[in-house]
Amino acid sequence: MRRPFPARPRGGHATLRRRQGAGTTWEVRTFLIVSAAICALFLLVVLYLSQATAVATRGYETQRLEQVRDELRRQNALLAVESARLDSPARIETEARRLGLVRAAAVQVVQAEPIAAKR
Amino acid sequence: MTEGISPGRLRVLFALFAVATLLLSLRVGYWQTIGRSALLTGAEDQLRSDLVVEAQRGVIRDRTGAVLATTVDLRSLYAIPKRIPDRAEAAAKLAPILATPAATIRAALDSGAEWLYLKRRLPEPVARAVEALAIPGLGFEAEPKRLYPNDNVGAHVLGFVNDDGVGQYGVEGAYDTVLRGVPGRLTVERDPKDRELAVGLRTAVPAKNGADLVLTIDLVVQTAAERALRQAMEREKAPSGSIIVLDPRDGAILALASWPTFDPSRVAAADPEALRDRAVSWTFEPGSTMKAVTIAAGIDKHVVTPTTTYDDKGYAVIGGRRLNNAQGKVYGTTTVTQILERSANAGAVFVASKLGQDPLYQYLRAFGFGDATGVDLAAEATGAVRPLAQWYPVDVGTIAFGQGIAITPLQLAMAYAAIANGGTLYRPYVVAATRGADGEHRTVPVAVRSPITPETADTLRTMLVSSVDRGISHGASLTGYTVAGKTGTAQIPSDDGRYVDDAYVSSFAGFAPASDPRFVAVVVLERPQSKLLGTVTAMNTFHDLALDVLRNARIQPDRP
């Protein structure tokens, strides 16, 4: 009796390969998704840290600039005081005396009305 | 390996671990629950700083905008001695810059203090010179300092600010709450280098800076007044004196000088008596300058006119007492105008007798004597006009020529201002405006009352011009201007109720141009060396000052 050929499984190797291929794709896909998630998370963390560092750096820079501004304001105030001191009538009088200047004995005032009336 | 260990030992070991774990867990649990707040507070204390943000004190300016007082942060030099590598060398380098002996600096550095100020509020050039030395362990801290760019000019008007930042005397004292402002608070988190964390907590209540003040004072007139007063003091070797210049049209004070004076930046070195503003806080018996007030009352009450005459015998008898003219002079028939020209005491008694004590008292009070003028300066004196019930009959006569009554120079200036402006007594003021965050608030002049009518004031102006043109006040006359004024020489009361021998207060009160008065000036000199002739110095001082005021204000001459 002739042994019948064993029945060819349906699908055969192609199905198995497909199944094997499907399993690989799933694992790869999972791996890729997880990797991508980890990368994204890493990038987010790096982004956050870089932002936080940038904010802190800007904060320190702002403080430095505020100190520069305050110092400039202080210098400006000191210059205003010095300007007022130099403009002081008492100082100008003293300097004038030192230069040998004397006060005008009389100031000639011309009355404008009579002159205007003659014109 | 554990075969050699007995189960009993293992149990003990396990029990120990279990107990230790339990204890640690309980401790951790405690710090996470009950002790949490204490931990947080400790952490916050290390991280947070809670600062008071000082408000900037307002600037004081004169009527033209010139700075009279301002606050600037100056640098104070501190040292951390442990960080200074060579203290002896540091002290030697600092000594010439700080103008302090090296030994003193060395002693401070070796005092054992961990941190100390070497010198506070350094002038900027000195701070820069110290900074250039770059000595480790030295540092600067900014501290506010009140600066007065005109040194001691206007010291008594301005007052000063003490080490606690509180204004005293003058407008610094009277307007301290306005100038000082309200401090703020700043809470921030800091890193170990004491820098603010940009992403940390930051809460701030901003400081509200003090308002700026604009004064009625004119710096040029103030300088002229102080120069004139200083020269008079030096000439007369007088211990004290004062000058007031004000605008009779609204009571605005243009200048207020008092001697002795002080530097508001160096109050610690000042004589306490120098801090007293003698124009406002000191009283004196005015003498003959009061005759103008007595005669104004007589004319206003219609008991005399400028041409009313009396027979001057050189004295007047009142209340059983004989009151003499100065130096016993006899003038014969004298008009009321000539009473001012000759400064006749008997004439003033004549007018007061016709007026009566009750009206005289009422007019004195109406002119503001015996009451504070209400000027916006600290420590104003009221003077003394005794109640009528305490008057002796002779007081009508003595008060008529300015003895037996105590007034301040400012009260005298305001009375003359009332005569100058047509009869209105104003409240004097020195602050013209306050400028703050909510805008500018200007002071409105306050007319207190009208002690005399405009007609009486006009008559008095003419009589006072005559006093300068033809009378003993002639030294105050100015070419091209009508000047009205009156001299005053008064004895000084002593503590025993008598008068001090041969010591006087000399004064002059006047205004110009008399046709349209733009300023009133009062000069008072206490105990001038030239005794009775001190009045001449007072008159000359008025003359020089008036010339400066008229030139500075570009006031046109009112007579050929």
Chai-1 contact restraints between the chains, C-beta under 6 A:
chainA,res_idxA,chainB,res_idxB,connection_type,confidence,min_distance_angstrom,max_distance_angstrom,comment,restraint_id
A,V55,B,A198,contact,1.0,0.0,6.0,A-B,restraint_1
A,V55,B,V199,contact,1.0,0.0,6.0,A-B,restraint_2
A,A56,B,A198,contact,1.0,0.0,6.0,A-B,restraint_3
A,G59,B,A198,contact,1.0,0.0,6.0,A-B,restraint_4
A,Y60,B,R195,contact,1.0,0.0,6.0,A-B,restraint_5
A,Q63,B,E196,contact,1.0,0.0,6.0,A-B,restraint_6
A,R74,B,D73,contact,1.0,0.0,6.0,A-B,restraint_7
A,A77,B,V72,contact,1.0,0.0,6.0,A-B,restraint_8
A,L78,B,V72,contact,1.0,0.0,6.0,A-B,restraint_9
A,L78,B,E124,contact,1.0,0.0,6.0,A-B,restraint_10
A,V81,B,L147,contact,1.0,0.0,6.0,A-B,restraint_11
A,V81,B,P149,contact,1.0,0.0,6.0,A-B,restraint_12
A,A84,B,V67,contact,1.0,0.0,6.0,A-B,restraint_13
A,A84,B,P149,contact,1.0,0.0,6.0,A-B,restraint_14
A,R85,B,P149,contact,1.0,0.0,6.0,A-B,restraint_15
A,S88,B,N150,contact,1.0,0.0,6.0,A-B,restraint_16
A,P89,B,V220,contact,1.0,0.0,6.0,A-B,restraint_17
A,P89,B,T223,contact,1.0,0.0,6.0,A-B,restraint_18
A,A90,B,V153,contact,1.0,0.0,6.0,A-B,restraint_19
A,A90,B,T223,contact,1.0,0.0,6.0,A-B,restraint_20
A,V107,B,R551,contact,1.0,0.0,6.0,A-B,restraint_21
A,V109,B,P557,contact,1.0,0.0,6.0,A-B,restraint_22
